[in-house]
Amino acid sequence: MSGLSGALSLPDIPTMKESFLLGSKEASIDKVWVAVQTWPRYEKKVAAELERKELEVFLPLLACQHKWSDRRQTVQLPLFPSYLFVRIPETVDRRVAVLRTNGVIHFVGARIMGTPIPEGEIESVRLLLERGISFQNHPFLNVGQRVRIRGSSLDGVEGILVAKNEDLSLVVTIQIIQRSLAIRVAGYRIEAA
C-alpha cells in the first residue's frame, strides 16, 4: 500500500506568496506587439475592453471631417479599419484573454497565433500621428511584386519592384531575351499591376 501512495503523489499547490511571485514573472517576460483583427466598426470597443484587462493597446485614429445633411463634425476613425495592436507577453493565458474579448476575430499572422510586429513599425506610425505629418493610405507593395507606374511620362510602364541600397527601383524585363532595365521610382506613383 505504501508503494501505491508514492505513485499517486499530488502536485505542489502554490501558496498565496508563490502565486504573487508567479504573477510578477509576467512583467519580466518580453512583450511583443501583435495585430488583432476585429469585427467591422468594433475597434474602439475592443480597445476599451482590452485596456480594462490592463493590456497595452495601440489603436491609431485619424481625424476626419464628416458631413451630414444638417451638420459637419470631426470624427476619429481607425487608420487601419478592423485592426488594432496589442502588446502582450508571449504566454497562452494572455493570448486567450485577448481572444475572449467581444469583437475580436483573431490574431493576424502565422497559425492565427499572431506574428510579432517590430517595435520600430509601431513607433513610426505613432510618430506620424503625434507630429501631425500629412500622409495618405497607400496600397501595400512588396519588393518583388509586379507594379505599374501611374501618371507622368511613364504612365502604364510595368515591372518588378526591387530595392537596392534601400532605393526602390522598377525593373522592366523582356522575358524572352532575359534582359532588364531598372529605373528609380522615387517621386512616381506606383500601384500593384
N, CA and C atoms as an extended XYZ file, in Angstrom:
579
Properties=species:S:1:pos:R:3:atomname:S:1:resname:S:1:resid:I:1 pbc="F F F"
N         0.817       -1.188        0.000 N   MET     1
C         0.000        0.000        0.000 CA  MET     1
C         0.863        1.256        0.000 C   MET     1
N         1.997        1.218        0.719 N   SER     2
C         2.857        2.398        0.744 CA  SER     2
C         3.474        2.662       -0.633 C   SER     2
N         3.726        1.615       -1.429 N   GLY     3
C         4.250        1.813       -2.783 CA  GLY     3
C         3.230        2.495       -3.664 C   GLY     3
N         1.953        2.233       -3.480 N   LEU     4
C         0.890        2.824       -4.265 CA  LEU     4
C         0.724        4.308       -3.950 C   LEU     4
N         0.828        4.671       -2.692 N   SER     5
C         0.648        6.081       -2.325 CA  SER     5
C         1.777        6.950       -2.889 C   SER     5
N         2.969        6.396       -3.071 N   GLY     6
C         4.073        7.159       -3.662 CA  GLY     6
C         3.817        7.453       -5.130 C   GLY     6
N         3.119        6.571       -5.837 N   ALA     7
C         2.832        6.761       -7.252 CA  ALA     7
C         1.737        7.785       -7.472 C   ALA     7
N         0.896        8.011       -6.474 N   LEU     8
C        -0.233        8.926       -6.636 CA  LEU     8
C        -0.001       10.252       -5.929 C   LEU     8
N         1.233       10.702       -5.853 N   SER     9
C         1.507       11.954       -5.150 CA  SER     9
C         0.884       13.129       -5.906 C   SER     9
N         0.329       14.064       -5.176 N   LEU    10
C        -0.302       15.244       -5.760 CA  LEU    10
C         0.748       16.304       -6.054 C   LEU    10
N         0.523       17.100       -7.110 N   PRO    11
C         1.477       18.176       -7.396 CA  PRO    11
C         1.415       19.237       -6.308 C   PRO    11
N         2.512       19.948       -6.146 N   ASP    12
C         2.551       21.015       -5.152 CA  ASP    12
C         1.608       22.133       -5.579 C   ASP    12
N         0.823       22.636       -4.657 N   ILE    13
C        -0.077       23.751       -4.927 CA  ILE    13
C         0.620       25.004       -4.428 C   ILE    13
N         0.754       26.019       -5.307 N   PRO    14
C         1.468       27.223       -4.882 CA  PRO    14
C         0.718       27.950       -3.782 C   PRO    14
N         1.467       28.515       -2.851 N   THR    15
C         0.878       29.321       -1.782 CA  THR    15
C         0.535       30.692       -2.340 C   THR    15
N        -0.145       31.513       -1.557 N   MET    16
C        -0.519       32.854       -1.983 CA  MET    16
C         0.718       33.664       -2.352 C   MET    16
N         1.787       33.528       -1.571 N   LYS    17
C         3.020       34.265       -1.833 CA  LYS    17
C         3.630       33.812       -3.157 C   LYS    17
N         3.652       32.500       -3.391 N   GLU    18
C         4.212       31.986       -4.643 CA  GLU    18
C         3.366       32.425       -5.830 C   GLU    18
N         2.031       32.471       -5.693 N   SER    19
C         1.148       32.925       -6.766 CA  SER    19
C         1.455       34.369       -7.120 C   SER    19
N         1.683       35.204       -6.103 N   PHE    20
C         2.027       36.603       -6.338 CA  PHE    20
C         3.324       36.706       -7.136 C   PHE    20
N         4.301       35.880       -6.770 N   LEU    21
C         5.574       35.897       -7.488 CA  LEU    21
C         5.411       35.402       -8.911 C   LEU    21
N         4.555       34.407       -9.127 N   LEU    22
C         4.303       33.934      -10.488 CA  LEU    22
C         3.704       35.045      -11.328 C   LEU    22
N         2.796       35.832      -10.740 N   GLY    23
C         2.192       36.944      -11.464 CA  GLY    23
C         3.224       37.996      -11.831 C   GLY    23
N         4.214       38.205      -10.979 N   SER    24
C         5.226       39.212      -11.269 CA  SER    24
C         6.201       38.742      -12.352 C   SER    24
N         6.252       37.428      -12.582 N   LYS    25
C         7.122       36.932      -13.648 CA  LYS    25
C         6.655       37.432      -15.007 C   LYS    25
N         5.340       37.662      -15.152 N   GLU    26
C         4.817       38.144      -16.422 CA  GLU    26
C         5.429       39.481      -16.793 C   GLU    26
N         5.683       40.319      -15.794 N   ALA    27
C         6.287       41.621      -16.062 CA  ALA    27
C         7.689       41.469      -16.624 C   ALA    27
N         8.384       40.390      -16.247 N   SER    28
C         9.742       40.199      -16.735 CA  SER    28
C         9.783       39.501      -18.093 C   SER    28
N         8.658       38.923      -18.522 N   ILE    29
C         8.600       38.275      -19.834 CA  ILE    29
C         8.568       39.367      -20.900 C   ILE    29
N         9.326       39.168      -21.965 N   ASP    30
C         9.327       40.138      -23.052 CA  ASP    30
C         7.946       40.218      -23.687 C   ASP    30
N         7.508       41.433      -23.908 N   LYS    31
C         6.216       41.649      -24.554 CA  LYS    31
C         6.451       41.982      -26.014 C   LYS    31
N         5.520       41.564      -26.856 N   VAL    32
C         5.611       41.824      -28.285 CA  VAL    32
C         4.308       42.466      -28.758 C   VAL    32
N         4.426       43.262      -29.807 N   TRP    33
C         3.250       43.844      -30.438 CA  TRP    33
C         2.704       42.827      -31.432 C   TRP    33
N         1.394       42.636      -31.406 N   VAL    34
C         0.723       41.797      -32.390 CA  VAL    34
C        -0.520       42.534      -32.873 C   VAL    34
N        -0.917       42.230      -34.107 N   ALA    35
C        -2.132       42.823      -34.662 CA  ALA    35
C        -3.311       41.924      -34.355 C   ALA    35
N        -4.437       42.547      -34.073 N   VAL    36
C        -5.672       41.838      -33.780 CA  VAL    36
C        -6.715       42.296      -34.788 C   VAL    36
N        -7.375       41.347      -35.435 N   GLN    37
C        -8.463       41.694      -36.340 CA  GLN    37
C        -9.763       41.702      -35.549 C   GLN    37
N       -10.566       42.740      -35.783 N   THR    38
C       -11.826       42.893      -35.061 CA  THR    38
C       -12.999       42.839      -36.029 C   THR    38
N       -14.193       42.726      -35.466 N   TRP    39
C       -15.382       42.868      -36.282 CA  TRP    39
C       -15.383       44.284      -36.846 C   TRP    39
N       -16.000       44.497      -38.001 N   PRO    40
C       -16.053       45.861      -38.554 CA  PRO    40
C       -16.699       46.836      -37.567 C   PRO    40
N       -16.096       47.998      -37.412 N   ARG    41
C       -16.562       49.092      -36.559 CA  ARG    41
C       -16.566       48.756      -35.062 C   ARG    41
N       -15.783       47.782      -34.667 N   TYR    42
C       -15.675       47.410      -33.260 CA  TYR    42
C       -14.312       47.776      -32.667 C   TYR    42
N       -13.479       48.455      -33.432 N   GLU    43
C       -12.110       48.715      -32.983 CA  GLU    43
C       -12.058       49.458      -31.648 C   GLU    43
N       -12.845       50.508      -31.487 N   LYS    44
C       -12.813       51.298      -30.244 CA  LYS    44
C       -13.354       50.500      -29.065 C   LYS    44
N       -14.398       49.720      -29.296 N   LYS    45
C       -14.978       48.904      -28.217 CA  LYS    45
C       -13.979       47.848      -27.757 C   LYS    45
N       -13.321       47.198      -28.720 N   VAL    46
C       -12.327       46.177      -28.377 CA  VAL    46
C       -11.160       46.812      -27.641 C   VAL    46
N       -10.693       47.966      -28.111 N   ALA    47
C        -9.573       48.654      -27.457 CA  ALA    47
C        -9.929       48.996      -26.008 C   ALA    47
N       -11.128       49.503      -25.780 N   ALA    48
C       -11.545       49.850      -24.418 CA  ALA    48
C       -11.601       48.601      -23.536 C   ALA    48
N       -12.121       47.514      -24.060 N   GLU    49
C       -12.214       46.276      -23.276 CA  GLU    49
C       -10.828       45.719      -22.957 C   GLU    49
N        -9.903       45.769      -23.914 N   LEU    50
C        -8.542       45.276      -23.669 CA  LEU    50
C        -7.824       46.146      -22.645 C   LEU    50
N        -8.073       47.456      -22.669 N   GLU    51
C        -7.482       48.341      -21.669 CA  GLU    51
C        -8.046       48.040      -20.286 C   GLU    51
N        -9.322       47.679      -20.197 N   ARG    52
C        -9.905       47.275      -18.911 CA  ARG    52
C        -9.228       46.007      -18.385 C   ARG    52
N        -8.713       45.188      -19.298 N   LYS    53
C        -7.985       43.979      -18.901 CA  LYS    53
C        -6.519       44.291      -18.621 C   LYS    53
N        -6.192       45.598      -18.583 N   GLU    54
C        -4.853       46.089      -18.279 CA  GLU    54
C        -3.805       45.646      -19.291 C   GLU    54
N        -4.191       45.676      -20.572 N   LEU    55
C        -3.265       45.376      -21.652 CA  LEU    55
C        -2.919       46.675      -22.373 C   LEU    55
N        -1.705       46.747      -22.909 N   GLU    56
C        -1.274       47.921      -23.664 CA  GLU    56
C        -1.827       47.814      -25.079 C   GLU    56
N        -2.624       48.805      -25.474 N   VAL    57
C        -3.311       48.783      -26.765 CA  VAL    57
C        -2.903       50.008      -27.565 C   VAL    57
N        -2.742       49.825      -28.877 N   PHE    58
C        -2.485       50.948      -29.781 CA  PHE    58
C        -3.507       50.880      -30.910 C   PHE    58
N        -4.434       51.837      -30.905 N   LEU    59
C        -5.428       51.966      -31.956 CA  LEU    59
C        -5.199       53.307      -32.626 C   LEU    59
N        -4.469       53.314      -33.760 N   PRO    60
C        -4.221       54.592      -34.429 CA  PRO    60
C        -5.516       55.145      -35.022 C   PRO    60
N        -5.841       56.391      -34.634 N   LEU    61
C        -7.053       57.050      -35.103 CA  LEU    61
C        -6.688       58.272      -35.930 C   LEU    61
N        -7.541       58.559      -36.902 N   LEU    62
C        -7.331       59.681      -37.810 CA  LEU    62
C        -8.559       60.575      -37.749 C   LEU    62
N        -8.360       61.872      -37.557 N   ALA    63
C        -9.475       62.819      -37.510 CA  ALA    63
C        -9.942       63.105      -38.936 C   ALA    63
N       -11.229       62.906      -39.169 N   CYS    64
C       -11.818       63.137      -40.500 CA  CYS    64
C       -13.062       64.003      -40.349 C   CYS    64
N       -13.286       64.874      -41.324 N   GLN    65
C       -14.491       65.695      -41.359 CA  GLN    65
C       -15.601       64.900      -42.042 C   GLN    65
N       -16.715       64.722      -41.349 N   HIS    66
C       -17.874       64.071      -41.946 CA  HIS    66
C       -18.986       65.091      -42.085 C   HIS    66
N       -19.680       65.018      -43.209 N   LYS    67
C       -20.758       65.957      -43.475 CA  LYS    67
C       -22.074       65.194      -43.518 C   LYS    67
N       -23.004       65.629      -42.673 N   TRP    68
C       -24.351       65.114      -42.704 CA  TRP    68
C       -25.246       66.211      -43.277 C   TRP    68
N       -26.478       65.906      -43.482 N   SER    69
C       -27.383       66.879      -44.097 CA  SER    69
C       -27.539       68.141      -43.255 C   SER    69
N       -27.430       68.015      -41.938 N   ASP    70
C       -27.642       69.166      -41.067 CA  ASP    70
C       -26.385       69.704      -40.383 C   ASP    70
N       -25.263       69.013      -40.497 N   ARG    71
C       -24.064       69.475      -39.779 CA  ARG    71
C       -22.796       68.811      -40.318 C   ARG    71
N       -21.680       69.397      -39.900 N   ARG    72
C       -20.357       68.813      -40.133 CA  ARG    72
C       -19.756       68.505      -38.779 C   ARG    72
N       -19.018       67.409      -38.732 N   GLN    73
C       -18.411       67.047      -37.455 CA  GLN    73
C       -17.095       66.329      -37.711 C   GLN    73
N       -16.129       66.563      -36.824 N   THR    74
C       -14.869       65.843      -36.892 CA  THR    74
C       -15.027       64.556      -36.108 C   THR    74
N       -14.729       63.437      -36.755 N   VAL    75
C       -14.828       62.134      -36.094 CA  VAL    75
C       -13.470       61.447      -36.148 C   VAL    75
N       -13.215       60.621      -35.152 N   GLN    76
C       -11.972       59.855      -35.084 CA  GLN    76
C       -12.229       58.472      -35.671 C   GLN    76
N       -11.604       58.173      -36.804 N   LEU    77
C       -11.768       56.877      -37.455 CA  LEU    77
C       -10.471       56.081      -37.384 C   LEU    77
N       -10.585       54.753      -37.285 N   PRO    78
C        -9.366       53.935      -37.260 CA  PRO    78
C        -8.556       54.107      -38.553 C   PRO    78
N        -7.261       54.268      -38.394 N   LEU    79
C        -6.370       54.383      -39.543 CA  LEU    79
C        -6.363       53.087      -40.348 C   LEU    79
N        -6.429       51.960      -39.654 N   PHE    80
C        -6.483       50.651      -40.292 CA  PHE    80
C        -7.800       49.987      -39.885 C   PHE    80
N        -8.868       50.159      -40.673 N   PRO    81
C       -10.170       49.607      -40.277 CA  PRO    81
C       -10.095       48.110      -39.982 C   PRO    81
N       -10.756       47.716      -38.898 N   SER    82
C       -10.849       46.330      -38.410 CA  SER    82
C        -9.552       45.785      -37.814 C   SER    82
N        -8.591       46.658      -37.503 N   TYR    83
C        -7.341       46.205      -36.896 CA  TYR    83
C        -6.940       47.137      -35.762 C   TYR    83
N        -6.328       46.554      -34.740 N   LEU    84
C        -5.665       47.310      -33.694 CA  LEU    84
C        -4.464       46.492      -33.248 C   LEU    84
N        -3.633       47.090      -32.415 N   PHE    85
C        -2.401       46.445      -31.979 CA  PHE    85
C        -2.414       46.314      -30.462 C   PHE    85
N        -1.913       45.192      -29.980 N   VAL    86
C        -1.854       44.960      -28.543 CA  VAL    86
C        -0.463       44.436      -28.217 C   VAL    86
N         0.071       44.921      -27.094 N   ARG    87
C         1.407       44.498      -26.657 CA  ARG    87
C         1.233       43.535      -25.492 C   ARG    87
N         1.584       42.279      -25.721 N   ILE    88
C         1.352       41.241      -24.725 CA  ILE    88
C         2.567       40.344      -24.606 C   ILE    88
N         2.700       39.688      -23.454 N   PRO    89
C         3.749       38.666      -23.333 CA  PRO    89
C         3.334       37.457      -24.170 C   PRO    89
N         4.312       36.702      -24.601 N   GLU    90
C         4.022       35.534      -25.438 CA  GLU    90
C         3.621       34.345      -24.566 C   GLU    90
N         2.548       34.536      -23.805 N   THR    91
C         2.029       33.466      -22.963 CA  THR    91
C         0.624       33.112      -23.423 C   THR    91
N         0.253       31.876      -23.225 N   VAL    92
C        -1.045       31.390      -23.686 CA  VAL    92
C        -2.186       32.103      -22.961 C   VAL    92
N        -2.060       32.310      -21.645 N   ASP    93
C        -3.171       32.907      -20.900 CA  ASP    93
C        -3.482       34.329      -21.368 C   ASP    93
N        -2.473       35.104      -21.727 N   ARG    94
C        -2.710       36.484      -22.213 CA  ARG    94
C        -3.329       36.463      -23.604 C   ARG    94
N        -2.879       35.539      -24.441 N   ARG    95
C        -3.466       35.417      -25.784 CA  ARG    95
C        -4.932       35.006      -25.685 C   ARG    95
N        -5.237       34.083      -24.791 N   VAL    96
C        -6.620       33.644      -24.597 CA  VAL    96
C        -7.472       34.806      -24.090 C   VAL    96
N        -6.926       35.616      -23.184 N   ALA    97
C        -7.660       36.775      -22.668 CA  ALA    97
C        -8.021       37.736      -23.799 C   ALA    97
N        -7.109       37.922      -24.728 N   VAL    98
C        -7.387       38.792      -25.876 CA  VAL    98
C        -8.447       38.152      -26.773 C   VAL    98
N        -8.289       36.882      -27.078 N   LEU    99
C        -9.227       36.202      -27.969 CA  LEU    99
C       -10.641       36.109      -27.405 C   LEU    99
N       -10.774       36.116      -26.092 N   ARG   100
C       -12.095       36.043      -25.454 CA  ARG   100
C       -12.783       37.399      -25.364 C   ARG   100
N       -12.163       38.423      -25.889 N   THR   101
C       -12.742       39.759      -25.866 CA  THR   101
C       -13.802       39.862      -26.957 C   THR   101
N       -14.968       40.381      -26.590 N   ASN   102
C       -16.054       40.541      -27.549 CA  ASN   102
C       -15.613       41.433      -28.715 C   ASN   102
N       -15.775       40.966      -29.921 N   GLY   103
C       -15.409       41.738      -31.106 CA  GLY   103
C       -14.092       41.325      -31.732 C   GLY   103
N       -13.301       40.505      -31.037 N   VAL   104
C       -12.024       40.048      -31.581 CA  VAL   104
C       -12.271       38.832      -32.475 C   VAL   104
N       -11.730       38.863      -33.678 N   ILE   105
C       -11.836       37.719      -34.582 CA  ILE   105
C       -10.660       36.775      -34.353 C   ILE   105
N        -9.433       37.309      -34.504 N   HIS   106
C        -8.227       36.514      -34.286 CA  HIS   106
C        -6.994       37.394      -34.341 C   HIS   106
N        -5.869       36.817      -33.978 N   PHE   107
C        -4.580       37.478      -34.166 CA  PHE   107
C        -4.226       37.381      -35.635 C   PHE   107
N        -3.450       38.340      -36.110 N   VAL   108
C        -3.020       38.329      -37.502 CA  VAL   108
C        -1.637       37.706      -37.572 C   VAL   108
N        -1.484       36.710      -38.426 N   GLY   109
C        -0.181       36.093      -38.607 CA  GLY   109
C        -0.255       34.590      -38.686 C   GLY   109
N         0.889       33.985      -38.542 N   ALA   110
C         1.040       32.549      -38.701 CA  ALA   110
C         0.137       31.785      -37.740 C   ALA   110
N        -0.576       30.831      -38.258 N   ARG   111
C        -1.449       29.925      -37.491 CA  ARG   111
C        -2.392       30.684      -36.562 C   ARG   111
N        -2.743       31.882      -36.935 N   ILE   112
C        -3.665       32.717      -36.177 CA  ILE   112
C        -3.189       32.944      -34.738 C   ILE   112
N        -1.900       32.728      -34.476 N   MET   113
C        -1.333       32.981      -33.148 CA  MET   113
C        -0.725       34.383      -33.064 C   MET   113
N        -0.645       35.066      -34.164 N   GLY   114
C        -0.092       36.406      -34.174 CA  GLY   114
C         1.401       36.410      -34.411 C   GLY   114
N         1.803       37.132      -35.417 N   THR   115
C         3.213       37.293      -35.726 CA  THR   115
C         3.693       38.583      -35.070 C   THR   115
N         4.774       38.531      -34.297 N   PRO   116
C         5.262       39.758      -33.649 CA  PRO   116
C         5.591       40.846      -34.667 C   PRO   116
N         5.213       42.067      -34.328 N   ILE   117
C         5.464       43.231      -35.176 CA  ILE   117
C         6.653       43.971      -34.590 C   ILE   117
N         7.642       44.334      -35.422 N   PRO   118
C         8.792       45.080      -34.891 CA  PRO   118
C         8.350       46.382      -34.220 C   PRO   118
N         8.957       46.666      -33.084 N   GLU   119
C         8.650       47.873      -32.306 CA  GLU   119
C         8.784       49.130      -33.166 C   GLU   119
N         9.765       49.143      -34.062 N   GLY   120
C        10.000       50.306      -34.921 CA  GLY   120
C         8.832       50.628      -35.833 C   GLY   120
N         8.124       49.618      -36.311 N   GLU   121
C         6.971       49.851      -37.184 CA  GLU   121
C         5.847       50.535      -36.407 C   GLU   121
N         5.603       50.087      -35.187 N   ILE   122
C         4.562       50.701      -34.355 CA  ILE   122
C         4.960       52.135      -34.016 C   ILE   122
N         6.220       52.341      -33.642 N   GLU   123
C         6.694       53.677      -33.292 CA  GLU   123
C         6.631       54.637      -34.476 C   GLU   123
N         6.893       54.147      -35.685 N   SER   124
C         6.815       55.001      -36.876 CA  SER   124
C         5.398       55.525      -37.077 C   SER   124
N         4.418       54.661      -36.959 N   VAL   125
C         3.021       55.075      -37.101 CA  VAL   125
C         2.655       56.050      -35.985 C   VAL   125
N         3.076       55.744      -34.768 N   ARG   126
C         2.788       56.609      -33.617 CA  ARG   126
C         3.385       58.006      -33.831 C   ARG   126
N         4.624       58.073      -34.316 N   LEU   127
C         5.272       59.370      -34.555 CA  LEU   127
C         4.560       60.167      -35.639 C   LEU   127
N         4.161       59.521      -36.724 N   LEU   128
C         3.433       60.221      -37.791 CA  LEU   128
C         2.162       60.866      -37.245 C   LEU   128
N         1.440       60.129      -36.423 N   LEU   129
C         0.194       60.651      -35.860 CA  LEU   129
C         0.451       61.753      -34.844 C   LEU   129
N         1.435       61.567      -33.960 N   GLU   130
C         1.738       62.553      -32.918 CA  GLU   130
C         2.220       63.869      -33.500 C   GLU   130
N         3.004       63.811      -34.549 N   ARG   131
C         3.584       65.026      -35.128 CA  ARG   131
C         2.680       65.679      -36.164 C   ARG   131
N         1.552       65.056      -36.463 N   GLY   132
C         0.593       65.651      -37.389 CA  GLY   132
C         1.104       65.756      -38.811 C   GLY   132
N         1.966       64.852      -39.202 N   ILE   133
C         2.529       64.875      -40.552 CA  ILE   133
C         1.470       64.407      -41.540 C   ILE   133
N         1.346       65.112      -42.640 N   SER   134
C         0.359       64.769      -43.659 CA  SER   134
C         0.754       63.467      -44.361 C   SER   134
N        -0.211       62.583      -44.507 N   PHE   135
C         0.027       61.322      -45.205 CA  PHE   135
C        -1.287       60.830      -45.775 C   PHE   135
N        -1.203       59.818      -46.596 N   GLN   136
C        -2.401       59.180      -47.134 CA  GLN   136
C        -2.186       57.684      -47.150 C   GLN   136
N        -3.286       56.940      -47.049 N   ASN   137
C        -3.177       55.488      -47.134 CA  ASN   137
C        -2.660       55.098      -48.508 C   ASN   137
N        -1.895       54.046      -48.549 N   HIS   138
C        -1.302       53.581      -49.800 CA  HIS   138
C        -1.399       52.070      -49.828 C   HIS   138
N        -1.721       51.502      -50.983 N   PRO   139
C        -1.749       50.036      -51.038 CA  PRO   139
C        -0.386       49.452      -50.712 C   PRO   139
N        -0.394       48.332      -50.003 N   PHE   140
C         0.849       47.685      -49.622 CA  PHE   140
C         1.506       47.081      -50.852 C   PHE   140
N         2.784       47.363      -51.039 N   LEU   141
C         3.548       46.814      -52.164 CA  LEU   141
C         4.750       46.063      -51.612 C   LEU   141
N         4.916       44.847      -52.040 N   ASN   142
C         6.064       44.038      -51.642 CA  ASN   142
C         7.186       44.210      -52.640 C   ASN   142
N         8.410       44.199      -52.136 N   VAL   143
C         9.552       44.126      -53.035 CA  VAL   143
C         9.425       42.780      -53.748 C   VAL   143
N         9.584       42.794      -55.058 N   GLY   144
C         9.418       41.574      -55.845 CA  GLY   144
C         8.049       41.485      -56.499 C   GLY   144
N         7.164       42.413      -56.159 N   GLN   145
C         5.817       42.418      -56.710 CA  GLN   145
C         5.786       43.136      -58.054 C   GLN   145
N         4.904       42.694      -58.929 N   ARG   146
C         4.715       43.351      -60.222 CA  ARG   146
C         3.899       44.624      -59.988 C   ARG   146
N         4.423       45.777      -60.448 N   VAL   147
C         3.768       47.066      -60.243 CA  VAL   147
C         3.688       47.848      -61.552 C   VAL   147
N         2.867       48.922      -61.525 N   ARG   148
C         2.667       49.781      -62.691 CA  ARG   148
C         2.816       51.226      -62.254 C   ARG   148
N         3.474       52.048      -63.059 N   ILE   149
C         3.609       53.478      -62.771 CA  ILE   149
C         2.350       54.184      -63.252 C   ILE   149
N         1.855       55.133      -62.437 N   ARG   150
C         0.673       55.919      -62.767 CA  ARG   150
C         1.056       57.379      -62.894 C   ARG   150
N         0.581       58.014      -63.940 N   GLY   151
C         0.835       59.438      -64.152 CA  GLY   151
C         2.212       59.661      -64.763 C   GLY   151
N         2.512       60.856      -65.113 N   SER   152
C         3.787       61.289      -65.691 CA  SER   152
C         4.020       60.670      -67.062 C   SER   152
N         5.204       60.880      -67.588 N   SER   153
C         5.545       60.361      -68.917 CA  SER   153
C         5.726       58.850      -68.924 C   SER   153
N         5.809       58.238      -67.748 N   LEU   154
C         5.987       56.783      -67.645 CA  LEU   154
C         4.670       56.056      -67.338 C   LEU   154
N         3.541       56.725      -67.497 N   ASP   155
C         2.248       56.132      -67.180 CA  ASP   155
C         2.062       54.797      -67.897 C   ASP   155
N         1.739       53.762      -67.124 N   GLY   156
C         1.465       52.447      -67.695 CA  GLY   156
C         2.657       51.513      -67.768 C   GLY   156
N         3.854       52.011      -67.499 N   VAL   157
C         5.036       51.145      -67.538 CA  VAL   157
C         4.932       50.151      -66.384 C   VAL   157
N         5.112       48.861      -66.677 N   GLU   158
C         5.017       47.809      -65.672 CA  GLU   158
C         6.364       47.147      -65.469 C   GLU   158
N         6.572       46.630      -64.280 N   GLY   159
C         7.796       45.908      -63.983 CA  GLY   159
C         7.743       45.334      -62.578 C   GLY   159
N         8.885       44.872      -62.108 N   ILE   160
C         9.004       44.279      -60.781 CA  ILE   160
C         9.648       45.299      -59.847 C   ILE   160
N         9.061       45.499      -58.665 N   LEU   161
C         9.597       46.430      -57.678 CA  LEU   161
C        10.762       45.769      -56.945 C   LEU   161
N        11.923       46.428      -56.962 N   VAL   162
C        13.099       45.897      -56.275 CA  VAL   162
C        13.687       46.991      -55.390 C   VAL   162
N        14.481       46.582      -54.416 N   ALA   163
C        15.167       47.529      -53.536 CA  ALA   163
C        16.659       47.262      -53.626 C   ALA   163
N        17.429       48.321      -53.863 N   LYS   164
C        18.880       48.218      -53.902 CA  LYS   164
C        19.412       49.378      -53.087 C   LYS   164
N        20.127       49.055      -52.020 N   ASN   165
C        20.628       50.090      -51.108 CA  ASN   165
C        19.480       50.959      -50.596 C   ASN   165
N        18.360       50.330      -50.272 N   GLU   166
C        17.168       50.985      -49.744 CA  GLU   166
C        16.567       51.989      -50.723 C   GLU   166
N        16.894       51.888      -52.004 N   ASP   167
C        16.338       52.740      -53.032 CA  ASP   167
C        15.414       51.871      -53.877 C   ASP   167
N        14.150       52.261      -53.994 N   LEU   168
C        13.205       51.459      -54.756 CA  LEU   168
C        13.378       51.712      -56.250 C   LEU   168
N        13.407       50.637      -56.992 N   SER   169
C        13.536       50.709      -58.443 CA  SER   169
C        12.501       49.815      -59.081 C   SER   169
N        12.171       50.132      -60.308 N   LEU   170
C        11.278       49.311      -61.098 CA  LEU   170
C        12.124       48.637      -62.165 C   LEU   170
N        12.033       47.329      -62.219 N   VAL   171
C        12.790       46.587      -63.216 CA  VAL   171
C        11.828       46.191      -64.328 C   VAL   171
N        12.107       46.691      -65.512 N   VAL   172
C        11.322       46.348      -66.698 CA  VAL   172
C        12.058       45.224      -67.406 C   VAL   172
N        11.363       44.126      -67.615 N   THR   173
C        12.017       42.930      -68.140 CA  THR   173
C        11.418       42.508      -69.469 C   THR   173
N        12.293       42.128      -70.390 N   ILE   174
C        11.886       41.447      -71.612 CA  ILE   174
C        12.223       39.983      -71.373 C   ILE   174
N        11.205       39.219      -71.000 N   GLN   175
C        11.400       37.848      -70.539 CA  GLN   175
C        12.082       36.961      -71.575 C   GLN   175
N        11.651       37.047      -72.831 N   ILE   176
C        12.119       36.119      -73.853 CA  ILE   176
C        13.612       36.236      -74.127 C   ILE   176
N        14.155       37.465      -74.003 N   ILE   177
C        15.603       37.611      -74.231 CA  ILE   177
C        16.379       37.719      -72.923 C   ILE   177
N        15.658       37.622      -71.797 N   GLN   178
C        16.259       37.663      -70.472 CA  GLN   178
C        17.136       38.894      -70.256 C   GLN   178
N        16.566       40.049      -70.567 N   ARG   179
C        17.237       41.331      -70.356 CA  ARG   179
C        16.318       42.257      -69.580 C   ARG   179
N        16.909       43.132      -68.747 N   SER   180
C        16.112       44.023      -67.909 CA  SER   180
C        16.698       45.417      -67.882 C   SER   180
N        15.858       46.380      -67.607 N   LEU   181
C        16.243       47.768      -67.379 CA  LEU   181
C        15.696       48.166      -66.017 C   LEU   181
N        16.432       48.972      -65.276 N   ALA   182
C        15.971       49.410      -63.962 CA  ALA   182
C        15.852       50.920      -63.942 C   ALA   182
N        14.739       51.418      -63.406 N   ILE   183
C        14.555       52.861      -63.234 CA  ILE   183
C        14.171       53.122      -61.781 C   ILE   183
N        14.630       54.241      -61.253 N   ARG   184
C        14.253       54.613      -59.884 CA  ARG   184
C        12.819       55.104      -59.890 C   ARG   184
N        12.047       54.704      -58.897 N   VAL   185
C        10.643       55.089      -58.851 CA  VAL   185
C        10.352       56.148      -57.787 C   VAL   185
N        11.390       56.710      -57.201 N   ALA   186
C        11.179       57.778      -56.218 CA  ALA   186
C        10.475       58.941      -56.910 C   ALA   186
N         9.381       59.393      -56.352 N   GLY   187
C         8.635       60.510      -56.918 CA  GLY   187
C         7.529       60.082      -57.869 C   GLY   187
N         7.468       58.831      -58.242 N   TYR   188
C         6.415       58.328      -59.118 CA  TYR   188
C         5.333       57.648      -58.294 C   TYR   188
N         4.103       57.750      -58.751 N   ARG   189
C         3.018       56.993      -58.132 CA  ARG   189
C         3.023       55.597      -58.716 C   ARG   189
N         3.081       54.595      -57.855 N   ILE   190
C         3.075       53.209      -58.338 CA  ILE   190
C         1.933       52.453      -57.683 C   ILE   190
N         1.436       51.448      -58.376 N   GLU   191
C         0.344       50.619      -57.869 CA  GLU   191
C         0.600       49.194      -58.286 C   GLU   191
N        -0.090       48.267      -57.629 N   ALA   192
C         0.027       46.851      -57.997 CA  ALA   192
C        -0.525       46.675      -59.409 C   ALA   192
N         0.161       45.865      -60.186 N   ALA   193
C        -0.288       45.635      -61.578 CA  ALA   193
C        -1.353       44.558      -61.625 C   ALA   193
